[in-house]
Amino acid sequence: MSIIASNEVKAKNKANGKGEITIKHILGAAELGANDMYAQVTIPPGCSIGYHEHHGNTETYYILSGEALYDDNKRGMLTMKPGETSFCPDGEGHSIENPSADTDLVFMALISKTVK
């Protein structure tokens, strides 16, 4: 067994989103391989990760707390609540926003290489 120290970083305007978010990297390239990531993401009220596409990988969000507005490949905005999961396949895009006035949105993000 290995104990891995998490690495917390702040990101402003992630993918042209609004405000500053916190990404707590739990596993990264050393454990999962290049371009892969497992992290806890915190988005403060009114902030977001802007719309972006995935090429060569997929991304899954699992909502822990708060409420999210999720853009599902420009097919429309969906409301996500704790316990719900989204999946963005290779070649598609998404964004996520915290519409709350006073509660952080916290979720787990998993980026995985597409296996062909």
C-alpha positions, 0 to 999 in steps of 0.5 A: 500500500502507498500513501499518496499526498493530495495536491490542491491547486486553485484555477481561475477561469478554468476552460473560460469559466467564471471565478476561481475553483479548487482542484484537490488532485488525489491521483494523477499521471504517476498513478493513473497514466498521462492525461488521467486524473482523479480529483475532488473539485470545489466550485464556489457560488457563482463560479464555473468550469467553462464548456470544453471538449474531450479528445482521447479521454472521457470525464465523469463527475460525481456530485458530493454536495451542492447543486450543479447546472451541467451542460451536456454536450450543448444538448441542454442544461441539466440540474445535478444533485448529490449522488448523481453522476455525469459522463462525458464521452470522448469527442463530446463536451460539457461544462458545470456551474454552481448556481447557488448564492451561498453553498459550494458545489463539491464533486469528484472528477475522473478523467480516463484515457479512451481505450481503443 
